Amino acid sequence: MASLILFVVLASSLLPLLALAADSGMTFAGITTTTDNEAIQAISIAWNISDWKPYIGSDPCVGNGNSTPWPYIGCDGCHLGASSNSCNVTSLNLNGQNINAKIPPELFNLQLLTHLDLHNNSISDNIPPAIGSLSKIAYLDLSMNNFSGHIPEEISNLTGLTHLNLSKNLLSGSVPSKLGDITSLSYLDLSVNMLSGNVPSELGKLTKLLVLKFGTNSFKGLLPPDLGNLSSLEQLYFDSSRVSGLLHVLEPLTKLRILWAFDNDIRGNLTVFKNFSGLEELRIYGTSIEGPIPNFSLPSTIRTLQIGDLLPPSVNSSSQTERDSDFSFLKNMHNLTILSLRNCSLKSINFPNIPVLTNLTYLDLSFNKLSGKVPTNFAQDKFPNLTQLFIGGNKFDGNLNDILPRNLSNGEIDISFNPISGDLSLYPNLNINFLGTNIDARTRYSNSRSSDIVNFIGNKSLWTNITKLAVPFAIKCGGDVHDIPHLFYYHNDTKHLGVADLNFDPQNQWVVSIVSPFLPNNYIIDFIVNTDHSISGAETQALYQTARISASSLRVNQ
């Protein structure tokens, strides 16, 4: 009879479950409330959670008679041995369970749920407005799924929410201004979506926020000045969000430890960071920030400093009176592991001002206006643990063997387009981009034709006898040979390249030079990407299905 009653109460989708319970003699009697019990049984069928299959039909908060909840479930209010149903499901941690379906409506019957983690699945469709009915919830993570549509305004009903993560989905439209009503939030992540419109100024009401992320979106308009009210904020990420405005909006946020502001039309200068005493990671490049780099000392807490693409100071700018950086800002930065000052219009280095940085593993001074001889053993003495060095596009001279640390056995080095000489045979395990230097390619390539081509392409002084000004040819970027009869033959470009590397075709006499900006240590480096998507109207679909995604240049000897 119990099975028949449940058949009336539950949705028709539970018929297989009820048949299983009837055949096995199991009932739903237990210490979990009936509502929560039925909800979990329905969720288990809708999402086909493999680790739940042995438990189907048993009590979610007791399991198969062992007084422990099902996997990934947390319960509260349980009184083992009690005759009445007195236990509620308060936590669901179903991250990474290969869920490929919508959220079943029964989930919203778990009214005492305080913790819901569904990240790293393939859950689709819109975020249901019923999410706003989970009034007790404090932790909500829906990231790394396929949710689409708008962020429902009803989410603002969750007034006890402290952690909200909606990142890495397909969400679009404007961010509801009512999110500013969830004043209990300490963590908010909206990054890596397709959100548009203005960043709502109401976010400035979230004064308990410690972490705010809204990067990699399609916002427009100014960075809200109200963000300056977030005086407790420790981490701010708005990289590639398409916002504009003034960097000085952030000046009150002196508790910031991490700031990612790159690839936005942000204006101003770097003096805003003068009072940021706890800064650990600063990444600002691809913006409209003006130079120079200030000479005041940055805090000793900094581990990662990436500044790049600084514009010359405007005539009326306060930074106009600042002289070129003398690198004295490095004075106290003994914890620094990553230093990138790419394309900052640096003109000179005061080498004595640079302290010994024993933790530094990555140094990028590429595409500046630096010149002169690098002191002998400079890297060895100043950066003894350096493994990645990028100084391409300057006018440094000297000998490579004096520049590199003597104990450097592997790593990535870019010295391209500097009048540097040296013997590459001393560094057989290093990836070195040496195009456009005075280094003889025969010290790396035994094939004389290969070395002659690299030497020729990299040395402009040898171009005076070129007779052919234009020769048509084609390369399939990141892909294999592709032949279009009577039109073009696309050469192969499938060789895997490191972050500072060369790929040359000795037969057809072309070279691809690659220099990548900083990548985190745990980043899987594969600079060739593939897609199965087709482009409407394109006759040669294969040409659009591979690409190199790093900064690279093609040079030809024909």
C-alpha positions as CSV (number, residue, x, y, z in Angstrom):
1,M,0.0,0.0,0.0
2,A,2.9,2.3,0.7
3,S,4.0,2.0,-2.9
4,L,0.6,3.0,-4.1
5,I,0.5,6.1,-2.0
6,L,3.8,7.2,-3.3
7,F,2.7,6.7,-6.8
8,V,0.0,9.3,-6.2
9,V,2.3,11.8,-4.6
10,L,5.3,11.6,-6.9
11,A,5.7,12.5,-10.6
12,S,5.2,9.8,-13.2
13,S,8.9,9.9,-13.8
14,L,9.4,7.9,-10.6
15,L,7.6,4.7,-11.8
16,P,10.9,2.8,-12.3
17,L,12.0,3.7,-8.8
18,L,8.6,2.7,-7.3
19,A,8.8,-0.7,-9.1
20,L,12.3,-1.2,-7.7
21,A,11.1,-0.4,-4.2
22,A,8.1,-2.7,-4.4
23,D,10.2,-5.6,-5.8
24,S,12.8,-5.3,-3.2
25,G,10.5,-4.8,-0.2
26,M,12.0,-1.4,0.5
27,T,9.9,1.5,1.7
28,F,10.6,5.2,2.1
29,A,10.1,5.1,5.9
30,G,13.0,6.7,7.6
31,I,14.2,9.8,9.4
32,T,14.3,12.1,6.4
33,T,11.2,14.3,5.9
34,T,8.9,12.9,3.2
35,T,9.3,16.1,1.0
36,D,13.1,15.9,1.0
37,N,13.1,12.1,0.5
38,E,10.9,12.4,-2.5
39,A,13.0,15.3,-3.9
40,I,16.2,13.3,-3.7
41,Q,14.7,10.2,-5.3
42,A,13.5,12.4,-8.2
43,I,16.8,14.1,-8.6
44,S,18.6,10.8,-8.6
45,I,16.5,9.7,-11.6
46,A,16.6,13.0,-13.5
47,W,20.4,13.3,-13.3
48,N,21.3,9.6,-13.2
49,I,24.0,10.0,-10.5
50,S,26.0,6.8,-10.8
51,D,27.2,6.8,-7.2
52,W,23.6,7.0,-6.0
53,K,22.3,4.0,-7.8
54,P,23.1,1.5,-5.0
55,Y,21.1,3.7,-2.6
56,I,17.9,4.2,-4.6
57,G,14.9,3.5,-2.5
58,S,16.8,4.0,0.8
59,D,16.6,7.0,3.1
60,P,18.9,9.8,1.8
61,C,20.1,10.7,5.3
62,V,20.6,7.2,6.6
63,G,21.7,5.3,3.5
64,N,21.5,1.5,3.4
65,G,21.0,1.0,7.1
66,N,24.4,2.3,8.0
67,S,23.2,5.6,9.5
68,T,25.3,7.7,7.0
69,P,23.8,9.9,4.2
70,W,24.1,9.1,0.5
71,P,27.3,10.3,-1.1
72,Y,27.4,14.1,-1.7
73,I,24.5,14.7,0.6
74,G,24.6,16.5,4.0
75,C,21.8,16.4,6.5
76,D,20.8,18.2,9.6
77,G,18.3,17.8,12.4
78,C,18.6,14.0,12.4
79,H,17.7,12.0,15.5
80,L,18.6,8.5,14.9
81,G,16.1,6.0,16.2
82,A,13.3,8.5,16.3
83,S,10.0,7.2,15.0
84,S,9.1,10.4,13.2
85,N,10.6,11.9,10.1
86,S,12.8,14.6,11.5
87,C,15.8,15.0,9.1
88,N,16.4,17.5,6.3
89,V,18.8,17.6,3.4
90,T,20.9,20.7,3.8
91,S,23.8,20.2,1.5
92,L,24.2,18.8,-2.1
93,N,27.8,18.6,-3.5
94,L,27.3,17.2,-7.0
95,N,30.2,18.9,-8.7
96,G,31.9,16.9,-11.5
97,Q,29.1,14.2,-11.7
98,N,28.7,14.4,-15.5
99,I,25.2,15.7,-15.2
100,N,23.8,16.5,-18.7
101,A,20.2,17.6,-18.1
102,K,18.1,20.4,-16.8
103,I,17.6,21.1,-13.1
104,P,14.5,19.0,-12.0
105,P,11.8,21.1,-10.3
106,E,11.9,18.8,-7.2
107,L,15.3,20.3,-6.3
108,F,13.5,23.4,-5.1
109,N,11.5,21.4,-2.6
110,L,14.6,21.1,-0.5
111,Q,13.6,24.2,1.4
112,L,16.3,23.9,4.1
113,L,19.2,23.6,1.7
114,T,22.1,25.8,2.7
115,H,24.8,24.5,0.4
116,L,24.3,23.7,-3.3
117,D,27.4,22.9,-5.5
118,L,26.7,21.8,-9.1
119,H,29.8,23.1,-10.7
120,N,31.7,21.3,-13.5
121,N,28.8,19.5,-15.1
122,S,26.9,20.1,-18.4
123,I,23.6,21.3,-16.9
124,S,21.7,23.2,-19.6
125,D,18.7,25.5,-20.0
126,N,18.0,28.7,-18.1
127,I,18.6,29.1,-14.4
128,P,15.1,28.5,-13.1
129,P,13.5,31.5,-11.3
130,A,12.6,29.0,-8.6
131,I,16.2,29.3,-7.4
132,G,15.0,32.3,-5.4
133,S,12.8,30.0,-3.3
134,L,15.8,28.4,-1.6
135,S,15.6,31.0,1.1
136,K,18.1,29.3,3.5
137,I,20.9,28.9,1.0
138,A,24.3,30.4,1.8
139,Y,26.5,28.8,-0.8
140,L,25.5,28.5,-4.4
141,D,27.9,27.3,-7.2
142,L,26.5,26.8,-10.7
143,S,29.8,27.5,-12.5
144,M,31.3,25.5,-15.4
145,N,27.9,24.4,-16.9
146,N,25.9,25.2,-20.0
147,F,23.3,27.6,-18.4
148,S,22.0,30.2,-20.8
149,G,19.6,33.1,-20.8
150,H,19.5,35.8,-18.2
151,I,20.4,35.7,-14.6
152,P,17.0,35.5,-12.9
153,E,16.2,38.5,-10.7
154,E,14.7,36.1,-8.2
155,I,18.2,35.2,-7.1
156,S,18.2,38.4,-5.2
157,N,15.7,36.8,-2.8
158,L,18.5,34.7,-1.3
159,T,19.4,37.3,1.3
160,G,21.5,35.0,3.3
161,L,23.8,34.1,0.4
162,T,27.5,34.5,1.1
163,H,29.0,32.7,-1.9
164,L,27.6,33.0,-5.5
165,N,29.5,31.5,-8.5
166,L,27.8,31.7,-11.9
167,S,31.1,31.7,-14.0
168,K,31.9,29.8,-17.1
169,N,28.4,29.5,-18.5
170,L,26.6,30.9,-21.5
171,L,24.6,33.6,-19.5
172,S,23.7,36.7,-21.5
173,G,21.8,40.0,-20.9
174,S,22.3,42.5,-18.2
175,V,23.4,41.8,-14.6
176,P,20.3,42.4,-12.4
177,S,20.8,45.5,-10.3
178,K,19.0,43.6,-7.5
179,L,22.1,41.6,-7.0
180,G,23.2,44.6,-4.9
181,D,20.5,43.6,-2.4
182,I,22.3,40.4,-1.4
183,T,24.4,42.4,1.1
184,S,25.6,39.2,2.8
185,L,27.8,38.2,-0.2
186,S,31.5,37.8,0.4
187,Y,32.2,36.0,-2.9
188,L,30.7,36.9,-6.3
189,D,31.9,35.4,-9.6
190,L,30.1,36.3,-12.9
191,S,33.2,35.8,-15.1
192,V,33.5,34.0,-18.5
193,N,29.9,34.5,-19.8
194,M,28.3,36.6,-22.4
195,L,26.9,39.3,-20.1
196,S,26.3,42.7,-21.5
197,G,25.1,46.2,-20.6
198,N,26.6,48.2,-17.8
199,V,28.2,46.8,-14.7
200,P,25.5,47.8,-12.2
201,S,26.5,50.4,-9.7
202,E,24.4,48.6,-7.1
203,L,27.3,46.2,-6.7
204,G,28.9,48.9,-4.7
205,K,26.4,48.1,-1.9
206,L,28.0,44.7,-1.3
207,T,30.4,46.0,1.3
208,K,31.1,42.5,2.7
209,L,32.6,41.3,-0.6
210,L,36.1,39.9,-0.3
211,V,36.2,38.5,-3.9
212,L,34.6,40.0,-7.0
213,K,35.0,38.6,-10.5
214,F,33.3,39.8,-13.7
215,G,36.0,39.4,-16.4
216,T,35.6,37.9,-19.9
217,N,32.2,39.3,-20.7
218,S,30.8,41.9,-23.1
219,F,30.0,44.8,-20.8
220,K,29.9,48.4,-22.0
221,G,30.2,51.7,-20.2
222,L,32.3,52.9,-17.3
223,L,33.7,51.0,-14.4
224,P,31.2,52.1,-11.7
225,P,32.7,54.6,-9.2
226,D,30.6,52.8,-6.5
227,L,33.0,49.9,-6.6
228,G,35.2,52.2,-4.5
229,N,32.8,51.5,-1.6
230,L,34.0,47.9,-1.4
231,S,36.5,48.7,1.3
232,S,36.9,45.0,2.4
233,L,37.6,43.7,-1.1
234,E,40.7,41.6,-1.4
235,Q,40.5,40.2,-4.9
236,L,39.1,41.9,-8.0
237,Y,39.1,40.5,-11.5
238,F,37.6,42.4,-14.4
239,D,40.0,41.4,-17.1
240,S,38.6,41.4,-20.7
241,S,35.3,42.7,-19.6
242,R,35.2,45.6,-22.1
243,V,34.6,48.2,-19.5
244,S,36.2,51.6,-19.7
245,G,36.7,54.4,-17.2
246,L,39.3,55.6,-14.8
247,L,41.7,53.4,-12.8
248,H,41.5,55.8,-9.9
249,V,38.0,54.5,-9.2
250,L,39.9,51.7,-7.4
251,E,42.1,54.0,-5.3
252,P,40.0,53.4,-2.0
253,L,40.4,49.6,-2.3
254,T,43.7,49.5,-0.4
255,K,43.0,46.0,1.0
256,L,43.3,44.5,-2.5
257,R,45.7,41.6,-2.7
258,I,45.0,40.5,-6.3
259,L,43.9,42.7,-9.2
260,W,43.4,41.6,-12.8
261,A,42.5,44.6,-14.9
262,F,44.0,43.7,-18.3
263,D,42.5,44.1,-21.8
264,N,40.1,46.9,-21.0
265,D,39.9,50.6,-22.0
266,I,40.9,51.8,-18.5
267,R,42.7,55.1,-18.3
268,G,44.8,56.8,-15.7
269,N,48.3,56.0,-14.3
270,L,49.9,53.7,-11.8
271,T,50.2,56.1,-8.9
272,V,46.8,54.8,-7.7
273,F,48.7,51.8,-6.1
274,K,50.9,53.8,-3.9
275,N,49.0,52.9,-0.7
276,F,48.2,49.3,-1.6
277,S,50.4,47.8,1.2
278,G,49.2,44.2,0.9
279,L,49.3,43.7,-2.9
280,E,50.4,40.2,-4.0
281,E,49.4,40.1,-7.7
282,L,48.9,42.9,-10.2
283,R,48.1,42.4,-13.8
284,I,47.5,45.4,-16.0
285,Y,48.2,45.4,-19.7
286,G,46.3,45.9,-22.9
287,T,44.7,49.1,-21.5
288,S,45.0,52.9,-22.0
289,I,47.0,53.3,-18.8
290,E,49.8,55.9,-19.1
291,G,53.4,55.5,-18.1
292,P,55.9,55.7,-16.7
293,I,56.1,53.1,-14.0
294,P,56.3,55.1,-10.8
295,N,59.5,54.8,-8.7
296,F,57.9,54.5,-5.3
297,S,58.5,51.2,-3.6
298,L,55.8,48.6,-4.2
299,P,55.1,46.3,-1.2
300,S,57.3,43.3,-0.4
301,T,54.2,41.1,-0.5
302,I,54.0,41.1,-4.4
303,R,54.7,37.8,-6.0
304,T,53.4,38.5,-9.5
305,L,53.8,41.9,-11.3
306,Q,52.6,42.2,-14.9
307,I,52.5,45.7,-16.3
308,G,52.4,46.3,-20.1
309,D,51.4,48.4,-23.0
310,L,51.8,51.7,-21.2
311,L,51.0,54.8,-23.3
312,P,53.2,57.9,-23.2
313,P,52.0,60.4,-20.7
314,S,49.5,63.0,-22.1
315,V,50.5,66.6,-22.0
316,N,48.2,67.5,-19.1
317,S,48.7,64.3,-17.2
318,S,50.1,64.3,-13.7
319,S,52.5,61.6,-14.8
320,Q,54.0,63.9,-17.4
321,T,56.5,65.1,-14.8
322,E,57.5,61.6,-13.9
323,R,60.8,60.5,-15.3
324,D,61.5,57.1,-16.8
325,S,61.5,54.3,-14.3
326,D,64.9,53.5,-12.7
327,F,63.6,50.2,-11.4
328,S,63.9,51.4,-7.8
329,F,60.3,50.1,-7.3
330,L,61.8,46.6,-7.1
331,K,63.8,47.5,-4.0
332,N,61.7,45.6,-1.5
333,M,60.1,42.9,-3.7
334,H,62.0,39.9,-2.5
335,N,59.1,37.6,-2.9
336,L,58.7,38.3,-6.6
337,T,58.4,35.2,-8.8
338,I,57.0,36.7,-12.0
339,L,58.0,40.1,-13.4
340,S,56.7,41.2,-16.8
341,L,57.2,44.8,-18.0
342,R,56.4,44.1,-21.7
343,N,56.0,47.2,-24.0
344,C,56.3,49.8,-21.2
345,S,58.5,52.3,-23.2
346,L,61.4,51.6,-20.9
347,K,64.5,53.3,-22.2
348,S,67.2,52.2,-19.8
349,I,68.0,49.9,-16.9
350,N,69.9,51.1,-13.9
351,F,71.3,47.6,-13.2
352,P,72.7,48.4,-9.7
353,N,69.1,49.4,-8.6
354,I,67.8,45.9,-9.3
355,P,68.0,43.8,-6.1
356,V,68.8,40.1,-5.9
357,L,65.5,38.3,-6.5
358,T,66.1,34.7,-5.6
359,N,62.5,33.7,-6.1
360,L,62.2,35.1,-9.6
361,T,61.6,32.5,-12.3
362,Y,60.0,34.6,-15.1
363,L,61.3,37.9,-16.5
364,D,59.8,39.7,-19.5
365,L,61.3,43.0,-20.7
366,S,60.2,42.5,-24.3
367,F,59.4,45.3,-26.8
368,N,60.8,48.2,-24.9
369,K,63.6,50.6,-25.9
370,L,66.3,49.1,-23.8
371,S,69.8,49.1,-25.2
372,G,73.4,48.6,-24.2
373,K,75.5,45.8,-23.0
374,V,74.0,43.5,-20.3
375,P,76.6,43.1,-17.5
376,T,78.4,39.8,-17.4
377,N,76.7,37.2,-15.1
378,F,73.9,39.7,-14.6
379,A,71.1,37.1,-14.6
380,Q,73.2,34.6,-12.6
381,D,73.9,37.2,-9.9
382,K,70.5,38.9,-9.7
383,F,68.1,36.0,-10.7
384,P,69.8,32.7,-9.8
385,N,66.6,30.7,-10.3
386,L,65.4,32.2,-13.5
387,T,64.0,29.7,-16.1
388,Q,62.1,32.0,-18.5
389,L,63.7,35.1,-19.9
390,F,62.1,37.3,-22.6
391,I,64.0,40.4,-23.8
392,G,63.1,40.3,-27.5
393,G,62.5,43.5,-29.5
394,N,65.1,45.7,-27.7
395,K,68.6,46.7,-28.6
396,F,70.6,44.8,-26.0
397,D,74.0,43.6,-27.1
398,G,76.6,41.4,-25.5
399,N,77.1,37.6,-25.4
400,L,74.3,35.2,-24.7
401,N,76.7,33.1,-22.6
402,D,77.2,36.1,-20.3
403,I,73.6,36.9,-20.1
404,L,72.1,33.5,-19.2
405,P,72.6,31.9,-15.8
406,R,75.3,29.3,-15.9
407,N,73.1,26.7,-14.3
408,L,70.2,27.1,-16.7
409,S,69.7,23.6,-18.2
410,N,66.1,23.9,-19.4
411,G,63.6,26.7,-19.9
412,E,62.4,29.3,-22.5
413,I,64.5,32.2,-23.7
414,D,63.5,34.9,-26.2
415,I,66.4,37.2,-27.3
416,S,65.0,37.8,-30.8
417,F,65.8,41.1,-32.6
418,N,68.7,42.2,-30.4
419,P,72.3,42.4,-31.6
420,I,73.3,39.6,-29.3
421,S,75.9,36.9,-30.2
422,G,76.8,33.6,-28.6
423,D,77.0,29.8,-28.9
424,L,73.7,28.0,-28.7
425,S,75.4,24.6,-28.5
426,L,76.0,25.3,-24.8
427,Y,72.2,25.2,-24.2
428,P,70.9,22.1,-26.0
429,N,67.8,21.7,-23.9
430,L,66.6,25.3,-24.0
431,N,63.8,26.6,-26.3
432,I,65.5,29.8,-27.7
433,N,64.0,32.2,-30.2
434,F,67.1,33.9,-31.6
435,L,65.7,35.2,-34.9
436,G,67.2,38.6,-35.8
437,T,70.3,38.3,-33.6
438,N,74.0,37.9,-34.4
439,I,74.0,34.3,-33.4
440,D,75.1,31.8,-36.0
441,A,72.2,29.4,-36.6
442,R,74.8,26.7,-37.3
443,T,75.4,26.4,-33.6
444,R,71.8,25.0,-33.3
445,Y,71.0,23.5,-36.7
446,S,73.3,21.0,-38.3
447,N,71.6,21.2,-41.7
448,S,73.4,24.0,-43.6
449,R,70.3,24.9,-45.6
450,S,68.2,25.3,-42.5
451,S,70.8,27.5,-40.7
452,D,71.4,29.6,-43.8
453,I,67.6,30.4,-44.1
454,V,67.3,31.3,-40.4
455,N,70.4,33.5,-40.6
456,F,69.2,35.2,-43.8
457,I,65.6,35.9,-42.6
458,G,66.9,37.2,-39.3
459,N,69.6,39.5,-40.6
460,K,68.3,42.5,-42.6
461,S,71.8,43.4,-43.8
462,L,71.7,40.3,-46.0
463,W,68.5,41.5,-47.8
464,T,70.1,43.9,-50.2
465,N,70.4,41.5,-53.0
466,I,66.7,40.4,-53.0
467,T,65.4,40.4,-56.6
468,K,61.9,39.1,-56.1
469,L,59.8,41.6,-54.2
470,A,56.6,39.4,-54.0
471,V,56.0,35.7,-54.2
472,P,52.6,34.3,-53.5
473,F,52.4,31.3,-51.2
474,A,50.1,30.1,-48.4
475,I,50.4,28.3,-45.0
476,K,47.7,26.5,-43.2
477,C,48.1,28.1,-39.8
478,G,48.3,25.3,-37.2
479,G,47.2,22.7,-39.7
480,D,48.3,20.1,-42.2
481,V,48.9,20.5,-45.9
482,H,45.8,21.6,-47.8
483,D,45.7,21.6,-51.6
484,I,43.1,23.6,-53.6
485,P,43.9,22.6,-57.2
486,H,44.7,25.4,-59.6
487,L,44.5,28.0,-56.8
488,F,46.7,27.5,-53.7
489,Y,48.8,24.9,-52.0
490,Y,48.8,25.5,-48.2
491,H,52.0,24.4,-46.5
492,N,52.0,22.3,-43.3
493,D,52.3,24.2,-39.9
494,T,51.6,21.5,-37.3
495,K,54.8,21.5,-35.3
496,H,54.3,22.0,-31.6
497,L,56.1,25.1,-30.4
498,G,57.1,26.2,-27.0
499,V,56.6,29.7,-25.5
500,A,59.8,31.0,-27.2
501,D,60.5,29.0,-30.4
502,L,61.0,28.8,-34.1
503,N,59.5,26.6,-36.8
504,F,61.0,26.8,-40.2
505,D,60.4,25.1,-43.5
506,P,63.8,24.7,-45.2
507,Q,62.3,23.6,-48.5
508,N,59.9,26.6,-48.9
509,Q,62.1,29.0,-46.9
510,W,59.7,30.4,-44.3
511,V,60.0,30.8,-40.6
512,V,57.3,31.1,-37.9
513,S,58.6,33.0,-34.8
514,I,56.6,32.6,-31.6
515,V,56.9,34.4,-28.3
516,S,54.1,33.9,-25.8
517,P,53.3,36.1,-22.8
518,F,53.2,34.7,-19.3
519,L,51.2,31.6,-18.7
520,P,50.6,30.1,-15.3
521,N,52.7,27.1,-14.3
522,N,49.6,24.8,-14.4
523,Y,48.5,26.0,-17.8
524,I,48.5,23.3,-20.5
525,I,50.4,24.8,-23.3
526,D,49.0,24.0,-26.7
527,F,49.3,27.0,-29.0
528,I,47.3,25.2,-31.8
529,V,43.5,25.0,-31.4
530,N,41.0,23.0,-33.5
531,T,37.3,23.4,-34.1
532,D,34.7,21.3,-35.8
533,H,32.4,24.3,-36.4
534,S,31.8,25.4,-40.0
535,I,31.6,28.9,-41.4
536,S,28.6,29.7,-43.5
537,G,29.5,30.5,-47.1
538,A,33.2,29.4,-46.9
539,E,34.3,27.1,-49.7
540,T,37.4,25.9,-47.9
541,Q,36.1,25.0,-44.4
542,A,39.3,23.2,-43.5
543,L,41.3,26.4,-43.5
544,Y,39.2,27.8,-40.6
545,Q,39.4,24.7,-38.4
546,T,43.0,25.2,-37.0
547,A,44.8,28.3,-35.7
548,R,47.8,29.3,-33.7
549,I,46.7,31.4,-30.7
550,S,50.0,32.8,-29.5
551,A,51.8,36.0,-30.6
552,S,53.7,35.0,-33.6
553,S,55.2,36.3,-36.9
554,L,55.8,34.9,-40.3
555,R,59.0,35.7,-42.2
556,V,59.8,34.6,-45.7
557,N,62.9,34.1,-47.8
558,Q,61.9,33.7,-51.4
